[in-house]
Amino acid sequence: GSLTGIVGKREIWRSLGTDSPTVALRRSHQIAAAIERDFELAHGRSGRTVDPMIVCGAVWEGAPERTPDTQKSPTETVTGPTLGEVYDAYMNDPTRDWSPTTRMAYGTTRKLVMAILGEATPIRSITRAQCREMIEVLRWLPRNASKLFPNLPPVEIAERSKAEGRDDLINAANINTYVNKLGGVFNWAVKEELLDRNPAVGLRVPDPTLRRDKRLPFSAAQLRAIFSAPLYTGCRDDEHGYAIPGPNKPRNARFWIPLVSMFAGLRLNEACQLDVADVRRIEGIACFVVTERSDEITNDKRLKTNSSERVVPVHATLLDLGFMNFVERRQSAGESKLFAEVGMGATGYRSTTFSQWFRRFVTRAGAGSPKTCFHSFRHGFRDALREARIDRDIALALGGWASVGGAASVSDAYGRGYRIATLKEAIDRVAYEDLDLCSLVATDN
């Protein structure tokens, strides 16, 4: 009765933010403890004796409330914006220029996080312990969990998966991606003064797969298989007949993009989105200009990082294979895109559709491997730079790689960079052992 008079109500309701009985039971203990603490604080404000263990050592005698928590009434302790509201506000922040892929990744993370932590959970009530519990759920989620268990929430799926001892689980890199995305939301909430601190800061799971073992460069045998496929030696056509031997030798995107990546180190999307105007002569040397800028009214070009913007001289092998003749033909045809036949994917990147095709192409060419993909060309380019003893700073400049830690050194801010002739001399030393491409030289070159 006396407590009712202090609090001003007979009942206190708290949302557990989940439809899972298991999660609800775990959360109920924490919320019950928080309510007990609020009751003790209410007693303290009325001048009564409090239990110091319950209020975590708060001192009341003759002193005003010391911490923000002691200034709140019981009904204010876990109110405020919900996790769902803050997440949506973050995604809709007009100051963020997100690519379609990044926005999609945050949307995917949102669905999973809300299903575990609860969309209606007040963001200030989320603890580090809850974030650790979320990671534990993620650790036991199978790949394609929503398809395997379409009617179960993630917590129940994880419990079933753990009980069954499943080994088809999502990998550590994916788990850390989810946690990092949620951490980004928390950091934003702190900056916007919606949250006092990020409860997930520093949380991650160890990744047993070394970074260099996740993707490998193509082996010499794989490269020979790729460039001796019908697409390069003679195929029926450049559509569905690319893997069927025939009389045609089409020289379009499918022919050139793998070669450009192998000899210029361009990422797949960097190559796919090239404008015709991005291949130009600088200081008399033919170069790729990798940039987000475009003369087109509608610019669909995106780069991965700031260091990605660079100038890469065209390798001598590409010149020998007739690449500049191809560029001139595209220019004469009035094309603005160098590889106009590569359509835009659902994610907002041209690389999406090409990547899907390339996976089929490599398989049909007999060059498939679990640890290789299109990006393996870029890994091979980096190894070729090492084999050629190219100065590390020049290699980073050619590949558009950031320096260690992702930050430039003080010295990087001085000077104008390397002369094009210096970059040309370096890139022409890139070579691939036991790979003969002489048969690809065009007869009209």
Buried (B, 14 or more C-beta within 10 A) or exposed (E): EEEEEEBEEEEEEBBBBBEBEEBBEBBEEBBEEBBEBBBBBBBBBEEEEBEEEBBEEBEBEEEEBEEEBBEBEBEEBBEBBBBBBBBBBBBEEEEEEEBBBBBBBBEEBBEBBBBBBBBBBBBBBBEBEBBEBBBBBBBBBBEEBBEBBEEBBBBBBBBBBBEEEBEEBBBBEBBBBBBBBBBBBBBBBBEEEBBEEBBBEEBBBEEEEEEEEEBBBBBEEBBBBBBBBBBBEBBBEBEEBBBEEEEEBBBBBBBBBBBBBBBBBBBBBBBBBBBBBBBBEEEEBBBBBBBEEBEEEEEEBBBEEEBBBBBBBBBBBBBBBBBBBBBEEBBEEEBBBBBBEBEBBEBBBBBBBBBEBBEEBBEBBEBBEEEBBBBBBBBBBBBBBEEBEBEEBBBBBBBBBBEEEEEEEEEBEEEEEBEBEBBBBBBBBBEBEEBEBEEBEEEEE
